[in-house]
Amino acid sequence: MNQARLLHTSSVVTVGASHGRPLTEDDTWNLRGLQVEYVQAKRTAEELALAAAARDRDVVVVNPGLLIGPDDHEGSFMIAKLFMAICRLSPHLRKLIWRHWYQFLARSYKREEWSFINYGYASLDPQTEKLQLDDADEPDRYCIQLYHHVANVVDLKDLKVLEVGSGRGGGAYYIKCFLRPKRVVGVDFSKRAVAFCKKRYSFVEGLSFVVGDAECLPFRDDSFDAVVNVESSHCYGSINAFLMQVKRVLRQGGYFLYADFRDKDEIDNLRRELRHSGMTLIKETNITTNVIEALNLDNERKLALIQEAVHKMLLGPFQEFAGVRGSMMYEGFRTGEVIYSSFVLQKPNHQ
Ligand SMILES: C[S@@+](CC[C@H](N)C(=O)[O-])C[C@H]1O[C@@H](n2cnc3c(N)ncnc32)[C@H](O)[C@@H]1O
């Protein structure tokens, strides 16, 4: 058992046999506190996820040889499916996998012009006034529009804003420069993403980035007027712990401006958690169709970028991650299996 060799294929944890000894169906062992089980037979990603759930394991691990078919593209698609399936399982494992994934992205893709990681937003109303952007920001139009939709619901001018899950910093930069708060702090649990942001945006006064976990924010009580959170909370181990932190760092009367997606059978759970957060839920908007529209309009650009920048074994995971047309994520939105919503909450003035 101890001869098992741990490999990290992007962020998907896989285990392969070492010293020529093939692992058997019965092999189980503890991987950094996770209950792990090896599955010998060739299985689909869904079958693996179901097997893990049924046997109360955090993860079922498959020898990469069994997962990856003779055709590279098929293998890459299978990795994407396994990745998505595992993420639906254990909160602990989900957090671990996402952390590896975002660290991997920040380490491997240093292009300065890549400053957003979200599915975007496009208005469906032809009367909507087009957001005025600099030419340099045009490629990020839909990602910026998502931030605009989320953060422009209250006047942030001269306020102190925290963004949790600030990623590659494009959203925090947009908020600082276009919505004119006094200060924006971006926090992210990926050290490498934060290092990227610090370097990339060092020239912007009043914009800073720190490493921290959404479930244990490194800030004093009552220290921000607004907290922004865009497409990050699906990675967290406990949404409840996150909401308690948001409420704690917000001053009385402060706003929580929030957007993310959930499977349709999880969205009621999320609403319940928001209602029980001790903050007042002022508004909820289902923006799934706006997200699909953005994904459609941005499809070719994303495909070209991925084709240019990504190794062919990772095309599947990246296309899935980017939600390109035909991906499981895109189909999830299109068929209503996955719902993308935005929310406005306010911390009460008197406790
Ligand atoms: C899909 S990206 C979104 C980034 C950014 N909000 C955007 O829209 O461009 C999710 C981000 O959340 C961060 N994240 C995930 N879990 C986190 C946690 N527990 N604490 C802090 N950041 C987290 C990831 O590192 C990643 O940068």
The ligand as an SDF file (V2000), in Angstrom:
LIG
                    3D

 27 29  0  0  0  0  0  0  0  0999 V2000
  -13.6910   31.4620  -10.8550 C   0  0  0  0  0  0  0  0  0  0  0  0
  -12.4660   32.3390  -10.0270 S   0  0  0  0  0  0  0  0  0  0  0  0
  -13.1880   33.9570  -10.0040 C   0  0  0  0  0  0  0  0  0  0  0  0
  -12.1510   35.0370   -9.8750 C   0  0  0  0  0  0  0  0  0  0  0  0
  -12.7220   36.4340   -9.9680 C   0  0  0  0  0  0  0  0  0  0  0  0
  -13.7470   36.6490   -8.9810 N   0  0  0  0  0  0  0  0  0  0  0  0
  -13.2510   36.7020  -11.3660 C   0  0  0  0  0  0  0  0  0  0  0  0
  -14.4850   36.7330  -11.5300 O   0  0  0  0  0  0  0  0  0  0  0  0
  -12.4390   36.9010  -12.2690 O   0  0  0  0  0  0  0  0  0  0  0  0
  -12.6390   31.8440   -8.3200 C   0  0  0  0  0  0  0  0  0  0  0  0
  -11.5940   32.4550   -7.3940 C   0  0  0  0  0  0  0  0  0  0  0  0
  -11.9560   32.1710   -6.0440 O   0  0  0  0  0  0  0  0  0  0  0  0
  -10.7630   31.8640   -5.3220 C   0  0  0  0  0  0  0  0  0  0  0  0
  -11.1290   31.0460   -4.1670 N   0  0  0  0  0  0  0  0  0  0  0  0
  -11.6760   29.8180   -4.1710 C   0  0  0  0  0  0  0  0  0  0  0  0
  -11.8600   29.3770   -2.9140 N   0  0  0  0  0  0  0  0  0  0  0  0
  -11.4110   30.3540   -2.0820 C   0  0  0  0  0  0  0  0  0  0  0  0
  -11.3540   30.4920   -0.6770 C   0  0  0  0  0  0  0  0  0  0  0  0
  -11.7700   29.5280    0.1560 N   0  0  0  0  0  0  0  0  0  0  0  0
  -10.8560   31.6450   -0.1660 N   0  0  0  0  0  0  0  0  0  0  0  0
  -10.4200   32.6340   -0.9940 C   0  0  0  0  0  0  0  0  0  0  0  0
  -10.4520   32.5480   -2.3400 N   0  0  0  0  0  0  0  0  0  0  0  0
  -10.9500   31.4320   -2.8870 C   0  0  0  0  0  0  0  0  0  0  0  0
   -9.9100   31.1050   -6.3240 C   0  0  0  0  0  0  0  0  0  0  0  0
   -8.5360   31.0850   -5.9750 O   0  0  0  0  0  0  0  0  0  0  0  0
  -10.2010   31.8910   -7.6020 C   0  0  0  0  0  0  0  0  0  0  0  0
   -9.2770   32.9310   -7.7620 O   0  0  0  0  0  0  0  0  0  0  0  0
  1  2  1  0
  2  3  1  0
  2 10  1  0
  3  4  1  0
  4  5  1  0
  5  6  1  0
  5  7  1  0
  7  8  2  0
  7  9  1  0
 10 11  1  0
 11 12  1  0
 11 26  1  0
 12 13  1  0
 13 14  1  0
 13 24  1  0
 14 15  1  0
 14 23  1  0
 15 16  2  0
 16 17  1  0
 17 18  1  0
 17 23  2  0
 18 19  1  0
 18 20  2  0
 20 21  1  0
 21 22  2  0
 22 23  1  0
 24 25  1  0
 24 26  1  0
 26 27  1  0
M  CHG  2   2   1   9  -1
M  END
$$$$
